[in-house]
Amino acid sequence: MTPSVYEAYNIDINYSGVCMEKTLEFIAKEKIIPVVKISNIEDTLPLMNALKAGGIGIAEITFRTACGADAIALASKNCPDMLIGAGTVVNAGQAKKAVENGAKFIVSPGYSQAVCDICKQNGILYLPGCVTPTEIMAAMDNGINIIKFFPAESYGGLAAIRAIASALPNIRFVPTGGIGLGNIKDYLSFDKVFACGGSWMVKESLIREGRFEEITKLCMDAKEHIGQ
């Protein structure tokens, strides 16, 4: 029998239900999480279609813009075959809004106990940004064993992840920040790396200028590059 994703990756799901199990399986399959900044709500669906056409079925839509929450709601409603999450979530208010608008996972640049509590209450995956053993241990105390390692390249990259993993072997990493075609295969080759986040295929300028065919091509290139 093929092991489930949490068995295969030695993951304990401490505040999960079917929703979190499916989320983890989806991310493990996709391997790439596009980090998306949408400034114009009308770009949301064309962008989601561009990602799907390029073979990517997941998007982390950030709260960096005024329409971030609305974009999450629009994508969640109209793209049921995609896994839509919320990024740059820094407080409980944003976390609640993300959940209300259909986000299936929540990502923060750092660790927030308030955001963690909202995710626990709703049984959805929380990927907090952690780069030190102290931060990771705080996440572990709250049942989290997959963390966003951010900003990855600025904080030592794969070498730092390997060093931390030797001391905290039950942690899995989603490195984000400075990830691109030049290094993503190196990251994904390490078995403690669960997936990688990145924005190189969804640059703000490409979205703003409506260059969605180019985004599709970059997504296809990324998937081919990692052997998918």
ChimeraX attribute file (.defattr): number of C-alpha atoms within 10 A of each C-alpha:
attribute: neighborCount
match mode: 1-to-1
recipient: residues
	/A:1	3
	/A:2	6
	/A:3	8
	/A:4	14
	/A:5	17
	/A:6	14
	/A:7	10
	/A:8	9
	/A:9	17
	/A:10	14
	/A:11	17
	/A:12	14
	/A:13	16
	/A:14	12
	/A:15	16
	/A:16	16
	/A:17	12
	/A:18	9
	/A:19	14
	/A:20	18
	/A:21	16
	/A:22	15
	/A:23	18
	/A:24	20
	/A:25	13
	/A:26	16
	/A:27	18
	/A:28	17
	/A:29	14
	/A:30	18
	/A:31	21
	/A:32	25
	/A:33	21
	/A:34	23
	/A:35	25
	/A:36	26
	/A:37	24
	/A:38	26
	/A:39	17
	/A:40	14
	/A:41	16
	/A:42	12
	/A:43	16
	/A:44	24
	/A:45	15
	/A:46	15
	/A:47	24
	/A:48	23
	/A:49	19
	/A:50	23
	/A:51	26
	/A:52	19
	/A:53	17
	/A:54	20
	/A:55	19
	/A:56	23
	/A:57	23
	/A:58	22
	/A:59	24
	/A:60	25
	/A:61	27
	/A:62	25
	/A:63	24
	/A:64	15
	/A:65	14
	/A:66	13
	/A:67	18
	/A:68	24
	/A:69	25
	/A:70	17
	/A:71	27
	/A:72	30
	/A:73	21
	/A:74	17
	/A:75	24
	/A:76	19
	/A:77	13
	/A:78	11
	/A:79	16
	/A:80	9
	/A:81	11
	/A:82	18
	/A:83	22
	/A:84	26
	/A:85	27
	/A:86	30
	/A:87	28
	/A:88	22
	/A:89	24
	/A:90	20
	/A:91	15
	/A:92	17
	/A:93	12
	/A:94	19
	/A:95	29
	/A:96	16
	/A:97	17
	/A:98	26
	/A:99	21
	/A:100	12
	/A:101	20
	/A:102	19
	/A:103	25
	/A:104	24
	/A:105	24
	/A:106	28
	/A:107	26
	/A:108	25
	/A:109	18
	/A:110	19
	/A:111	23
	/A:112	18
	/A:113	15
	/A:114	14
	/A:115	23
	/A:116	26
	/A:117	15
	/A:118	20
	/A:119	23
	/A:120	17
	/A:121	11
	/A:122	16
	/A:123	19
	/A:124	23
	/A:125	25
	/A:126	29
	/A:127	25
	/A:128	30
	/A:129	27
	/A:130	25
	/A:131	23
	/A:132	13
	/A:133	13
	/A:134	10
	/A:135	15
	/A:136	23
	/A:137	16
	/A:138	15
	/A:139	23
	/A:140	16
	/A:141	9
	/A:142	14
	/A:143	15
	/A:144	23
	/A:145	23
	/A:146	27
	/A:147	27
	/A:148	29
	/A:149	30
	/A:150	23
	/A:151	19
	/A:152	23
	/A:153	17
	/A:154	9
	/A:155	15
	/A:156	13
	/A:157	20
	/A:158	20
	/A:159	12
	/A:160	15
	/A:161	24
	/A:162	18
	/A:163	12
	/A:164	16
	/A:165	17
	/A:166	11
	/A:167	10
	/A:168	15
	/A:169	13
	/A:170	15
	/A:171	23
	/A:172	23
	/A:173	26
	/A:174	25
	/A:175	29
	/A:176	25
	/A:177	19
	/A:178	18
	/A:179	20
	/A:180	16
	/A:181	16
	/A:182	9
	/A:183	13
	/A:184	23
	/A:185	16
	/A:186	12
	/A:187	22
	/A:188	20
	/A:189	11
	/A:190	13
	/A:191	12
	/A:192	20
	/A:193	26
	/A:194	25
	/A:195	23
	/A:196	26
	/A:197	24
	/A:198	21
	/A:199	19
	/A:200	19
	/A:201	23
	/A:202	24
	/A:203	16
	/A:204	15
	/A:205	9
	/A:206	16
	/A:207	22
	/A:208	14
	/A:209	9
	/A:210	14
	/A:211	16
	/A:212	21
	/A:213	17
	/A:214	16
	/A:215	22
	/A:216	23
	/A:217	17
	/A:218	19
	/A:219	24
	/A:220	19
	/A:221	17
	/A:222	22
	/A:223	18
	/A:224	11
	/A:225	13
	/A:226	15
	/A:227	8
	/A:228	12
